[in-house]
Amino acid sequence: MNWIWDLEKVRELAGSSANSTVFVCGGAMNQDKVRNLFDKRFTLVVDDDTMRHRLMTRTNNDFGKHPDDLAQQLEWNKGAVAYAKSIGAIVIDATKPPENVVDEIVKKVGV
């Protein structure tokens, strides 16, 4: 399954929040079409062991637990940092506790 953003809704959100800070979390296969609407982009990265552990122990859904899904996620993970840097995203180490990850993002945003 691939996530696709409703591009019109993303554009509407960007237009209606031009004077405020808004965090859009997640990604989609078509996010490159609206990348220019965001002042800053962040990519949260983890090492393969952390990704494997988090996917296999998650309780809110089964995505990533099937060997094919896990293999695909681990393959994508290999190029995550390079891709993030190539599009000007700020790379955040998401192996840290969530509150530290949030603090780092907020600090980089300047709010």
N, C-alpha and C positions, 0 to 999 in steps of 0.2 A: 504494500500500500504506500502510495506517495502522497504527501501533504501538498496541497495547492492552496495558495492564498487567493481570496477574492480581491483582486487588484483594485477594483473600484472602491471597496470598503477601506483598503489601506490608504488610498489617495484621499478619501474623505476624512479619515482620521488625521492624516498629516495636515490637511488644510484647516481643520477645525481646532488643531492644537498647536498652531504655529508659534504661539507665545508661551507655551508651557512645556514642561518636560514630561514625556510619555515614554514608557518602556513597552516595547513589543517583544514578547518572549517567544522563542521557537524559530523555526525556519521552514521553508517550503521550497519545493522544486522550482518555483517561478519567482523566487525572491529577488533575483537579479534584475527583474523588470521594474522594481520599485526601490532599488538600492539607493538611488540618488535622493530619495525623500528623507533619508535618515542622516542626521548630523554625525552620529557616531554609531559604529557597529562593533559588537563584541562577539567573540567566539569562545565558548567555554570548552576547554579541552581536558581530557583525562588520558592516562596511559591505558594500554590494552588490558592489563590485569584489573584495574579499577572498573573499566567499562564492562568487562566480562562479569565481574562480581555484582555490579549494580543491576545489570540486565537479568542475571540469573536469580537474584534474590528479591527483585521487585515484586510487590503484591497488588499493585493497582491494575496491571494488565500483563499479558503473556508475550508481548512483542519482544523479540530478541532471545527468547528462550529456545526457539526452534534452531537447530544447528545451521540451517541455511540463512536465517535472519541474523544470527550471531556472526557468522562468517562475513556477511555483507557489511555489518556495522564495523567489524574489526578492519575490514579492507578500507572502508571509507575513512576510518580513523587515521590510517597511515598518512593521508594527505591533508588532514584537517588544518594543521598549523600552517603549512605552506599555502594552502588555498586562502585561509583567513588573512594572512599577510599580503597575498596578491591582490585582495580586494580592499585593503586598507583597514581591516578589522583589527581591533585590539584583542590580543590573545590573553585569556584569563585562565589560570590554573584552577580547574574545578575539582581537584582532589582535596582541596582545603575544605574545612567546615563551611556549610552554607552561609553563615553570618559573615565569615571572612570574605567569601566570594562577593556577597552583596556590598560589603564595605568597600572593596576594591573598585567595583563598578561605580558606585555612588561617588567615590573620590575622583575617578577619571571623568565622570560627567560634570562634576563641580556643583552638585546640589547638596 
